[in-house]
Amino acid sequence: MPATDQFYTHAPNLASPAVGAFSIVPHDTNEVSQVTRALRIGTSDGTLSVIMADGSALVIPVAAMEILPFRVKKVMAATTVDVWGLI
């Protein structure tokens, strides 16, 4: 029996839960497959280096297991943590 989705009529927005996720391999030229709704940091602290959806660059320290409401199009190779994109 397929799972019931009681929220299928709700429009996705930044305040709603993510509906999908994908692992991101940091790279200086490759963009992510989809602009993210948020990022999930892995199990260690470190540095996150990204290009935001508007093209601006951001480098910040991040904590393990953190969820960041960032819309990004690229995660740069200088990133020292595991990252997942949430959509």
LINCORMO-V249723 format. One record per backbone hydrogen bond with DSSP energy under -1.0 kcal/mol. NH is the residue of the N-H (numbers start at 1). CO is the residue of the C=O. If there is no record, write none. Layout:
NH,CO ; NH,CO
//
This chain:
8,5 ; 10,7 ; 16,13 ; 22,85 ; 24,83 ; 27,75 ; 32,73 ; 36,72 ; 37,86 ; 38,86 ; 39,68 ; 40,84 ; 41,66 ; 42,82 ; 46,62 ; 48,60 ; 50,58 ; 51,74 ; 52,56 ; 53,71 ; 55,52 ; 58,50 ; 60,48 ; 62,46 ; 65,42 ; 66,63 ; 68,39 ; 70,68 ; 73,51 ; 74,51 ; 76,49 ; 79,76 ; 80,47 ; 84,40 ; 85,22 ; 86,38 ; 87,20
//
